[in-house]
Amino acid sequence: HANFIYPQSTINDPALIPNSAWQVREDEDNYGNSRPDLPVLTEISNLSDFITDKLTKAEALSWVLQGAKHYPENADSVTAMVIAELIHEALEAHEKQWEKIRQLVKREG
């Protein structure tokens, strides 16, 4: 997901708007109007970022392991263990993400 900057006044007096501060908003944010699903959507987005991070790290370690010619003793098994741990963490986060999605769909249905 991405963050965008929109000019949105924090001041109620229209005469002061040119001097008002800019605020950073999440994309698709509706400028403070309450949305009951927003916390769940934020959690789903954060879990997606977490999963992508873990899988990217596991992929990078896999390429290092595949391309190395001379490993110190047991380094390959330690690297494989770290890769397995990263994948396990991604799978756990994926389960949490799907549970959040199920809750959201159930609420909307």
N, C-alpha and C positions, 0 to 999 in steps of 0.2 A: 504494500500500500504506500501511498505517497502523502506528503504534507504540502499544502499550498498556502501562500500568504494572500489574504484578501483584505482590502481596505474596509474595515468595519469600525465605526465609531463606538467608543466606550463612553461617550459623553452625550447626554440627552439634549443639550442646547445646540440647535442647528448652526448657530453663529460661530461655534467653536469647532465645528467638524474639520475645517482645513488644518487645524493644529492637533487633531486627535491622533492617538497612537494607533499603530497597526497591530493586529492580533494574529497569531498563528492558529490556524484551524485545521483539523483533520479534513481530508477531502470527504465529501458527502455529509459533512457536519451541517446541521441546520441552524447554526448560530444560537445555540443555547435552548432551543425549544426542546421540551422533554420528549425523549423517545425511550420507552421502556426496554426496547431490544438493544439499545446502544451498548450497554456493558457486556452483553453476551457477544455481540458482533466484535467488540474490541478484544475480548478474550479469544475468540476464534481467529482473529487476525494475528494476535500475538503468538498463539500456538502455531499458526502457519509459518510465521517468521522463525520460531524456535526449531521447528521440524526442518525447514530449509537449511538453517545454520548447521544443525547436526549432520544432515546428509551431505552437505557440501564438505564439511571437515572429514567425514568418513571417506568420501570420494577422493579427496586430496591425499589422505594417508594411503589409500589403496594404490594410487598412482606412484607414490614414493616407494611403497613396498614392492610394487611390480618392477620399477625401474632400477632399484638398487642392486649393485653387483656384489658388494662386500658389506655385510652387516656384522656388527659386533655380536658376540655370543648372546643368544636369546632375544635379540632386538626384533627379529621378525615375529616371534610369538607374542612379544609385548605389544608390538604395533597391531597385530591382528586382534589382540584382546581389546585395545583401545577402539579399534574400528567396530568391533562387536558391541562395545558399550555405547558408542555413539548411535549405532543403529537401534539398540534397545531403547535408549532415551527417546529417539524419534518415534518409535512404535508406541511407547507409552503416551507421548504427547498426542499422537494421532488418535488414540483411543479417547483421550480427553476431548479432543477437538470434535470427534464424531458425537460424543455425548452432548456437547454444547449445541451442535447442529440439531440433534434429535429434540432437545428441549425447545429450541427456537421454532422448529417446524411444528411441534406439538402445540405450542402456545398460539401460533398463527392459524392452526387448523381448526 
